[in-house]
Amino acid sequence: MKIEADRLRGITNGGGATKVVALGIGIGVSRLELRDIASDPDDRNVILVQDFTKLPDVETQLRDVSCAGL
């Protein structure tokens, strides 16, 4: 999966690089794997929730992170 994320980050969009935000859902998700996938800074671009019912709790964070510049 890291190889695919590296390829995705290499794609440019209007002159800028593509940002990868990793969203993990569930208790068995590997934070380390998500950190490998996400763009830097990964502490901002990795979002974890326990289950799908918790998605509304991170909706604003996900929007803000996704829409913020690199």
Number of C-alpha atoms within 10 A of each C-alpha: 9 13 10 10 17 15 10 16 17 13 13 11 9 7 7 12 15 17 23 20 21 23 18 19 16 12 10 8 14 11 15 10 13 21 20 17 24 23 23 15 10 17 10 15 21 23 20 18 17 13 11 11 9 13 15 11 11 14 11 11 14 20 10 11 18 15 10 9 10 13
